[in-house]
């Protein structure tokens, strides 16, 4: 069956439910092969079919919030065949992507943006519509609510479809999750726009009839649409958290990871600490997804999930330090950007001793540019009195004990990543005073790194050793501030190359380079300002030349330049 606009537009109203059913089956098969978001795209198929049937994309602009609801939209708007390669290198993105199609109007992966985008697209008067499909969890985001109260100023009709499935990635946590029709009507009234009622949106027929009437009215309005996340799949609908995203068939058959993760180690540490101290743990909606599920369930830990409310979570954390021995906040690196004001004003200026667990540091793999965790160091370093750490090896538990298990008078952050910790060899030496850990020893060149890319640096050292080039490989544990003594130590280990899975701005290499007061050769390797596209993370490392082979080649070329 063809899933395109032409076929859909030729359908009758009575054909729509069948069209949606077949589209969902195609989605299931395709996502199982490629991997990707699963429960959310299934739940929004009915809404997507109804919207495209009634409105005229791309003249009428369709905006998704959160962006991964766009899967069915992509298929309908001419990317049927390409969808088999969604989120893969050189394939289409799992989020709206204007370079793919004129039916995608804004690149977006974070939640809470759609209503503001709708306002930006509605400044110039037009009869064309802007249609916003916003999930109930994203609708509770502060940016969404701020923008909602401005929609009445739009110069073109804006239709707000609240896709209410009572979930974020896990359960929705704001009071909006229990809102009934009358409360949504009150919100629309406060926003000075019409309320179009509540309707079931799992199947498109009834919704399409309703949308046609709203279109004929030509006025901005809000409609509350009830859906089931994971609709039509008994497993996904009964456990939407587990099936929020699924792995491809190939990855499902891979053996499980044998290395302990940062999240597992820190979870155990915090559970132990909670039996001795009063501990508060704040999640920005991702704790269970990230691997901190044990903390959520531990009765000794005071736990609060604030949902998609980064700024709010950070301000709560700053104030909570007045009542708790230790206050932790867990956030993905890519979402840290959204909390910058609260980090600086509420935590930094107040010198609140919050401990930040900055997760998913590094490139965003299949999620692509909107989810790269490569900008956080620049933000963290700008926070007054902030200390920043990273540990990629088995010393993490002991380092956490030294850093966390004492009273602090200033904030601290530790960068962690997805994947297993590096198993130390008998030659690994941790220098706590300088905040470094040496993993390899050699005479020809020194590689300095931090985070998960350290393992690629160790592999590069092994490659170079086969060519009779021996390397020091030094892991930076303390990333900020870096002492003069540490830099002086590095200057005696030259020539030096610093490899980072981070953007140039804010990188450790930039700081060390500014402190470098010697003629010892120094080279920096980092993620360039060019946006790295979505794809397997190993491929992303290769194109940024921070994989083991590229690092070894760069070291060899660096040594050759020095000899000249």
ZASE-910228 format. One record per residue (C-alpha): residue in one letter; x, y, z. Coordinates in steps of 0.1 Angstrom, whole numbers, padded with zeros to 4 digits, always signed. Last residue first. Example, Ala and Ser with C-alpha at 12.3 -4.5 7.8 and 13.67 -1.06 7.14 Angstrom:
<sites>
S+0137-0011+0071
A+0123-0045+0078
</sites>
This chain:
<sites>
X+0607+0185+0102
X+0609+0161+0132
X+0579+0179+0148
X+0558+0175+0117
X+0565+0137+0117
X+0555+0135+0154
X+0522+0152+0146
X+0516+0129+0116
X+0521+0098+0138
X+0499+0112+0165
X+0472+0121+0140
X+0474+0085+0125
X+0470+0070+0159
X+0440+0092+0167
X+0425+0083+0133
X+0428+0046+0140
X+0415+0049+0175
X+0384+0069+0166
X+0386+0107+0172
X+0388+0117+0135
X+0354+0136+0136
X+0342+0114+0107
X+0354+0083+0126
X+0339+0092+0159
X+0305+0097+0143
X+0309+0062+0126
X+0316+0047+0161
X+0286+0066+0174
X+0262+0050+0149
X+0243+0076+0129
X+0230+0112+0132
X+0248+0141+0116
X+0277+0159+0132
X+0270+0197+0130
X+0302+0216+0119
X+0317+0234+0149
X+0344+0207+0150
X+0346+0180+0177
X+0380+0181+0193
X+0417+0173+0187
X+0443+0197+0202
X+0481+0197+0196
X+0509+0208+0218
X+0546+0209+0210
X+0569+0217+0240
X+0579+0254+0235
X+0567+0262+0269
X+0541+0283+0287
X+0509+0264+0281
X+0482+0280+0302
X+0460+0291+0272
X+0465+0257+0256
X+0455+0239+0288
X+0422+0259+0288
X+0416+0253+0251
X+0424+0216+0255
X+0399+0213+0283
X+0372+0222+0259
X+0349+0252+0266
X+0346+0261+0229
X+0362+0233+0209
X+0332+0210+0211
X+0336+0178+0231
X+0347+0143+0225
X+0383+0152+0234
X+0418+0144+0224
X+0448+0164+0237
X+0481+0157+0220
X+0514+0163+0239
X+0550+0163+0228
X+0558+0163+0256
X+0557+0148+0290
X+0574+0176+0309
X+0548+0200+0298
X+0521+0177+0312
X+0535+0181+0347
X+0536+0218+0343
X+0499+0217+0333
X+0490+0197+0364
X+0510+0221+0386
X+0493+0251+0371
X+0460+0236+0382
X+0430+0227+0361
X+0397+0241+0374
X+0379+0222+0360
X+0385+0189+0343
X+0395+0169+0373
X+0398+0132+0362
X+0420+0138+0332
X+0430+0105+0317
X+0467+0101+0307
X+0479+0079+0279
X+0517+0080+0278
X+0528+0066+0244
X+0553+0044+0228
X+0560+0045+0191
X+0576+0013+0178
X+0551+0008+0149
X+0532-0018+0169
X+0533+0006+0198
X+0513+0031+0177
X+0484+0007+0174
X+0484+0000+0211
X+0485+0037+0218
X+0455+0042+0195
X+0436+0015+0215
X+0443+0035+0247
X+0431+0067+0229
X+0399+0049+0218
X+0393+0039+0254
X+0397+0076+0265
X+0368+0084+0241
X+0345+0075+0270
X+0353+0105+0290
X+0387+0122+0293
X+0418+0126+0272
X+0456+0133+0272
X+0479+0115+0248
X+0516+0118+0255
X+0542+0112+0228
X+0575+0093+0223
X+0587+0079+0257
X+0559+0056+0269
X+0535+0047+0297
X+0498+0037+0295
X+0468+0042+0318
X+0478+0072+0338
X+0450+0087+0360
X+0448+0124+0367
X+0433+0147+0393
X+0466+0163+0403
X+0464+0154+0440
X+0445+0122+0433
X+0471+0106+0411
X+0456+0073+0400
X+0480+0047+0385
X+0471+0021+0360
X+0499-0005+0355
X+0479-0035+0369
X+0453-0027+0342
X+0421-0008+0348
X+0388-0019+0333
X+0373+0009+0314
X+0337+0018+0325
X+0308+0006+0304
X+0284+0025+0282
X+0264+0058+0282
X+0284+0087+0296
X+0292+0105+0328
X+0303+0140+0336
X+0306+0149+0373
X+0296+0183+0385
X+0303+0202+0417
X+0286+0232+0433
X+0301+0252+0462
X+0303+0250+0500
X+0307+0213+0503
X+0303+0189+0532
X+0319+0155+0526
X+0311+0122+0510
X+0306+0136+0474
X+0342+0140+0461
X+0361+0113+0480
X+0333+0087+0477
X+0327+0096+0441
X+0365+0090+0435
X+0363+0056+0452
X+0333+0046+0431
X+0348+0059+0399
X+0381+0041+0402
X+0370+0015+0377
X+0376+0038+0348
X+0360+0066+0328
X+0360+0093+0354
X+0350+0129+0349
X+0351+0159+0371
X+0340+0195+0371
X+0344+0220+0400
X+0321+0251+0400
X+0333+0281+0420
X+0312+0305+0398
X+0295+0288+0369
X+0312+0296+0336
X+0330+0263+0336
X+0297+0244+0336
X+0284+0261+0305
X+0315+0256+0284
X+0319+0221+0297
X+0283+0213+0286
X+0287+0217+0249
X+0294+0182+0236
X+0264+0162+0247
X+0249+0159+0212
X+0211+0155+0214
X+0198+0180+0188
X+0226+0171+0164
X+0218+0134+0160
X+0195+0110+0179
X+0213+0080+0163
X+0246+0088+0180
X+0243+0118+0204
X+0280+0126+0206
X+0295+0128+0240
X+0282+0132+0276
X+0251+0111+0281
X+0248+0122+0318
X+0257+0153+0338
X+0253+0142+0374
X+0253+0176+0391
X+0261+0179+0428
X+0245+0209+0444
X+0265+0228+0470
X+0246+0261+0465
X+0271+0289+0461
X+0242+0314+0458
X+0256+0330+0426
X+0264+0295+0412
X+0232+0275+0421
X+0204+0300+0416
X+0219+0325+0391
X+0245+0304+0371
X+0228+0270+0371
X+0193+0286+0370
X+0202+0306+0339
X+0219+0276+0322
X+0191+0252+0326
X+0182+0247+0290
X+0218+0239+0280
X+0218+0211+0306
X+0193+0193+0283
X+0221+0181+0259
X+0243+0170+0288
X+0215+0148+0303
X+0204+0157+0338
X+0206+0142+0372
X+0204+0165+0402
X+0220+0156+0436
X+0215+0173+0469
X+0235+0162+0499
X+0230+0169+0536
X+0195+0181+0529
X+0174+0211+0540
X+0193+0242+0528
X+0206+0222+0498
X+0169+0220+0487
X+0170+0257+0476
X+0196+0250+0449
X+0180+0218+0439
X+0146+0234+0434
X+0162+0261+0412
X+0179+0233+0391
X+0147+0214+0387
X+0127+0245+0377
X+0152+0253+0349
X+0151+0218+0336
X+0114+0213+0336
X+0106+0183+0313
X+0097+0161+0342
X+0103+0173+0378
X+0111+0138+0392
X+0116+0140+0429
X+0133+0115+0451
X+0142+0116+0489
X+0164+0085+0491
X+0159+0060+0519
X+0129+0044+0502
X+0150+0032+0472
X+0127+0028+0441
X+0138+0058+0422
X+0174+0052+0432
X+0173+0017+0417
X+0161+0031+0384
X+0192+0051+0379
X+0200+0036+0345
X+0194+0065+0321
X+0158+0056+0313
X+0150+0054+0350
X+0165+0088+0357
X+0152+0106+0326
X+0125+0130+0336
X+0148+0158+0349
X+0156+0138+0380
X+0162+0152+0415
X+0179+0132+0442
X+0178+0143+0479
X+0200+0127+0505
X+0198+0129+0543
X+0229+0109+0554
X+0240+0075+0565
X+0217+0051+0548
X+0214+0074+0518
X+0251+0071+0512
X+0249+0034+0504
X+0221+0041+0479
X+0241+0069+0465
X+0272+0048+0460
X+0252+0019+0444
X+0235+0043+0420
X+0269+0059+0412
X+0284+0025+0401
X+0253+0015+0381
X+0251+0048+0363
X+0288+0048+0355
X+0284+0014+0338
X+0298-0020+0348
X+0314-0038+0318
X+0301-0070+0303
X+0276-0054+0279
X+0249-0079+0268
X+0257-0101+0238
X+0243-0088+0204
X+0210-0102+0192
X+0189-0072+0201
X+0214-0051+0182
X+0207-0068+0149
X+0169-0067+0154
X+0171-0030+0160
X+0168-0016+0194
X+0135-0002+0208
X+0124+0031+0220
X+0095+0041+0244
X+0089+0004+0246
X+0100-0001+0282
X+0082+0031+0293
X+0051+0023+0272
X+0045-0010+0291
X+0009-0020+0284
X+0007-0001+0251
X+0041-0013+0240
X+0033-0049+0247
X-0002-0050+0232
X+0009-0031+0201
X-0021-0013+0185
X-0015+0019+0204
X+0020+0023+0219
X+0010+0055+0238
X-0028+0055+0239
X-0045+0087+0228
X-0068+0114+0241
X-0070+0145+0221
X-0076+0179+0237
X-0083+0206+0211
X-0070+0241+0213
X-0081+0269+0189
X-0070+0296+0165
X-0099+0306+0142
X-0107+0296+0106
X-0141+0282+0113
X-0138+0259+0083
X-0106+0245+0097
X-0124+0237+0130
X-0151+0218+0112
X-0126+0198+0092
X-0107+0190+0124
X-0138+0174+0139
X-0145+0152+0109
X-0107+0142+0109
X-0109+0134+0146
X-0139+0110+0141
X-0121+0091+0113
X-0084+0092+0126
X-0083+0063+0151
X-0064+0067+0184
X-0075+0103+0186
X-0104+0102+0211
X-0119+0136+0215
X-0120+0165+0240
X-0134+0199+0233
X-0127+0226+0207
X-0115+0253+0231
X-0112+0287+0215
X-0084+0311+0222
X-0078+0338+0248
X-0049+0319+0264
X-0067+0319+0298
X-0098+0305+0280
X-0077+0278+0264
X-0063+0269+0298
X-0098+0269+0313
X-0110+0246+0285
X-0081+0223+0293
X-0094+0222+0328
X-0129+0215+0317
X-0117+0186+0295
X-0100+0168+0323
X-0065+0173+0336
X-0049+0144+0355
X-0016+0145+0336
X-0016+0183+0337
X-0007+0180+0374
X+0029+0174+0363
X+0046+0140+0365
X+0041+0123+0332
X+0049+0086+0335
X+0081+0074+0318
X+0093+0089+0285
X+0065+0114+0291
X+0032+0098+0296
X-0005+0105+0302
X-0013+0098+0265
X-0026+0133+0258
X-0017+0146+0224
X-0027+0183+0228
X-0036+0195+0194
X-0030+0233+0191
X-0044+0248+0159
X-0030+0282+0150
X-0048+0305+0126
X-0026+0333+0112
X-0014+0366+0126
X-0007+0351+0160
X-0013+0374+0190
X-0038+0350+0207
X-0009+0325+0208
X+0009+0346+0234
X-0003+0328+0265
X+0005+0294+0249
X+0041+0306+0244
X+0047+0309+0282
X+0030+0275+0287
X+0051+0258+0261
X+0083+0274+0274
X+0075+0262+0309
X+0070+0226+0299
X+0036+0212+0308
X+0027+0209+0271
X+0058+0187+0266
X+0043+0162+0290
X+0008+0164+0273
X+0024+0158+0239
X+0022+0187+0214
X+0009+0184+0179
X+0010+0220+0166
X-0008+0230+0134
X+0001+0263+0118
X-0025+0272+0092
X-0025+0292+0060
X-0047+0322+0058
X-0017+0345+0063
X-0006+0375+0083
X+0032+0377+0091
X+0041+0369+0127
X+0027+0334+0125
X+0058+0313+0120
X+0075+0327+0151
X+0043+0320+0171
X+0042+0284+0159
X+0079+0280+0168
X+0070+0292+0204
X+0042+0267+0205
X+0065+0239+0193
X+0095+0243+0216
X+0085+0225+0248
X+0105+0193+0242
X+0140+0190+0227
X+0146+0173+0193
X+0139+0202+0168
X+0150+0211+0133
X+0122+0233+0120
X+0099+0234+0091
X+0096+0197+0080
X+0072+0194+0050
X+0098+0211+0028
X+0117+0178+0031
X+0150+0163+0041
X+0170+0195+0048
X+0141+0207+0070
X+0147+0178+0095
X+0120+0169+0119
X+0133+0141+0142
X+0143+0105+0137
X+0166+0117+0109
X+0167+0102+0074
X+0195+0079+0063
X+0232+0088+0056
X+0242+0071+0089
X+0211+0054+0104
X+0184+0072+0123
X+0157+0061+0098
X+0170+0036+0072
X+0137+0019+0064
X+0121+0053+0064
X+0138+0062+0031
X+0112+0041+0012
X+0082+0060+0027
X+0099+0094+0028
X+0073+0112+0006
X+0052+0132+0031
X+0032+0103+0045
X+0062+0084+0057
X+0077+0115+0074
X+0044+0123+0091
X+0042+0088+0104
X+0076+0092+0121
X+0070+0128+0134
X+0063+0120+0171
X+0100+0120+0176
X+0099+0158+0176
X+0084+0163+0210
X+0066+0185+0201
X+0057+0183+0164
X+0050+0212+0141
X+0028+0210+0109
X+0028+0240+0087
X-0001+0245+0063
X+0015+0253+0030
X+0035+0221+0034
X+0011+0205+0040
X-0026+0210+0032
X-0050+0203+0061
X-0078+0178+0064
X-0062+0145+0054
X-0028+0155+0068
X-0043+0163+0102
X-0064+0131+0103
X-0034+0109+0094
X-0011+0125+0119
X-0037+0123+0148
X-0043+0086+0141
X-0006+0078+0139
X+0002+0095+0172
X+0003+0065+0195
X+0025+0044+0172
X+0051+0072+0170
X+0052+0074+0208
X+0055+0037+0215
X+0084+0031+0191
X+0113+0055+0190
X+0142+0039+0171
X+0156+0006+0158
X+0161-0001+0122
X+0145-0035+0117
X+0120-0032+0145
X+0113+0003+0135
X+0104-0007+0099
X+0081-0036+0109
X+0062-0016+0135
X+0059+0015+0113
X+0045-0006+0084
X+0019-0021+0107
X+0010+0014+0120
X+0005+0026+0084
X-0018-0003+0076
X-0040+0006+0106
X-0039+0043+0097
X-0051+0037+0062
X-0078+0014+0075
X-0090+0041+0099
X-0090+0067+0071
X-0110+0048+0045
X-0144+0059+0058
X-0134+0095+0055
X-0128+0089+0018
X-0093+0085+0004
X-0080+0105-0025
X-0061+0128-0001
X-0044+0098+0015
X-0032+0084-0018
X-0018+0117-0029
X-0003+0124+0005
X+0017+0092+0005
X+0014+0058+0023
X+0012+0036-0007
X+0000+0000+0000
</sites>
